[in-house]
Amino acid sequence: MANLSQEQYKRMHDFLERMRLLHTDSESAAAIDGLETELYSAKFGLIWEQHSEEADEALKNYTPVLTPVKELEIISDASLPVNYLIEGDNLYSLSLLRESFAGKIGCIYIDPPYNTGNRDFLFNDDIAGKEDGFRHSKWLSFMQRRLELAALLLSPKGVIFISIDDNEQANLRLLCDRIFGEHNFLGMLPRITKKSGKDHSAGIARNHDYILIYAKNKSMVHLLGIKADQNSYPLRDEYYQSRGGYKLNQTLDYDSLWYNPKMDFPITVSGETFYPGGDKTAHDLRQSGKHKAKDWVWRWSREKFEFGLANGFVVIKKGKGRPRIYTKTYANASISASRPYSIQYKERQTPLSSVALTDNRYSNDNAKKEITALGLEGFGFPKPSALIARLIGMVEDPGIVLDFFAGSGTTAQAVLELNEADGGNRSFILCTNNENNICRDITYQRIKTVITGKRTDGTDYGRGIAANLAYLLVELKEK
């Protein structure tokens, strides 16, 4: 995985030659040749034996097409955009989506197989169990093709979120570095899975997995934070209706900033003159050159102060000590960073903490409760809609949200409920196979229940959320 010494290269070469003697069929020979090519060309990154999929082989004789299933279509408001649920192998679905949606997907969330070795990952209809010595390379081959297609679908401002655990986390990180670029890595957030867990053989209970985050182009992405708690801005003035509440937690003068004589000037308000630090003699000494590297200065220039004073951003507090100038920090307004100064209105946000997803509301326990409330059963290890909504909500105006490991349909519910909560206009595309009839019995029924407000048994789930759904089936046509 890193640079190898000449001796290590020689040992690897000898090993591959022995493999050639043991595996003489053409497919194995081609795989070994490919591995050797990567060995000598890669300086850093993953090297694994590539495995071909039966889905790829089928494309030699067949062409995938999308066929609408009209009887499963849902139209509740023709003025709203159409969402899509695609039934079929997601390799075919992604290939077909590329024709119409290349560069147009603003957000992708996927929950791929974790490859635990416990019957959760099928490759060419075979279980990649713990005894399979190639299960990691099969998983990487499986994921590589799909992530390469996903990268083509992402918009220039697009972001992809991937759920994963320790079985493939390290491998996935390096694979994503290769596909999306190491420089486009945004973060990896631990997520609580459950409050209690079985002990691992090493004596550690595994109670978390991860969300891996990459951008199509990091320089164009600004992840939205969490709306600031309005209770943190308890004070009110005549601007409350437009600016919200405010707090006074910052003085205008500080002695911990790099000294700049241009930021060390007298301020006169209502006949009273103020100096940084409150001492005219000390001010005069600083101006004469007798100052520390970090010393008393104002945070604002004279021009910005005058704008702030004229527009109600300044308060003078006369406490037990010297009178001091404070600046108001409003919940929904601030002074622009550059000239000409203006008032900017926007709700303050705090960045999402790297450990924010360890809150229990994002756990699998809550996901199971959601599935039960929807009147659905038979799906293991779902993710809670609160988690997906939190992630999607970090992407500014994503437009289309894609999930090509759709599972129980959590992403669809998260998009619909998020739109209802904030008035957004996001739409979704979900892709999943129909193994054990999951697409029709679970994914589709969940979406239908959220839209109509009725469970499959006719009982009330909620008041419903207006949305439209097209159901598409992937079919293979002979060339």
Summary of the structure (lengths in Angstrom):
residues: 479
radius of gyration: 29.1
end to end distance: 40.8
largest distance: 95.1
contacts: 1421
relative contact order: 0.16
helix: 37%
strand: 26%
